[in-house]
Amino acid sequence: AQSVTQLGSHVSVSEGALVLLRCNYSSSVPPYLFWYVQYPNQGLQLLLKYTSAATLVKGINGFEAEFKKSETSFHLTKPSAHMSDAAEYFCAVSGGSGGSNYKLTFGKGTLLTVNP
Amino acid sequence: KAGVTQTPRYLIKTRGQQVTLSCSPISGHRSVSWYQQTPGQGLQFLFEYFSETQRNKGNFPGRFSGRQFSNSRSEMNVSTLELGDSALYLCASSLFRTSGTLGEQFFGPGTRLTVL
């Protein structure tokens, strides 16, 4: 079955510093890949998605992610953290080997804290 | 355009009771998926409905059921509630469902269910 691993359940950065949130997937066949953000007491908002087009994907709020097939990774980055980026971030996949195209499999999430 | 709406937002029930949660997708969206979010298990797929038919089901007991109406609105029902059913239940809608993908899923704010 498809699985997603997010390294680091909690990442803390200073305002203005680089944000790097790690995500690895298990499929040998490239799946669709997504990053979602969840603010307290809210649902999930899509930040960006990879669907086999460009390997460097740009999303909302200055985030981007790079698909690396050789590393089965899809890490999320932002050059300069803002206080408003503090939230929980989820990596998700659909499709690929052992996975359904019609549901999302999520990682455990990474809580991002931004210090002033 | 209105987003995905879920009612109620908060619900408190006691063990053994049953509960019904409602989801109204974005206008024009025909696919509705449900996810359970708990601190221990994270985000887990419950089921997906398209054109009033359950097309995909996650690994949950039969106490969890759902349905979709002709206007694409969906309900999920949990019977004989257990303490472990306490969770945030998220609904997501998608515009289409083709042989290749579910398309982008838009999430509602969720229903917070507490079982006492």
Interface residues (C-beta under 8 A of the other chain):
Chain A: Y32 Y36 N41 Q42 G43 L44 Q45 L46 K49 T51 F90 A92 S94 G95 S100 N101 Y102 K103 L104 T105 F106 G107 K108 G109
Chain B: V4 S33 Y35 G42 L43 Q44 F45 E48 R55 N56 G58 L90 A92 R97 G100 T101 L102 E104 Q105 F106 F107 G108 P109 G110
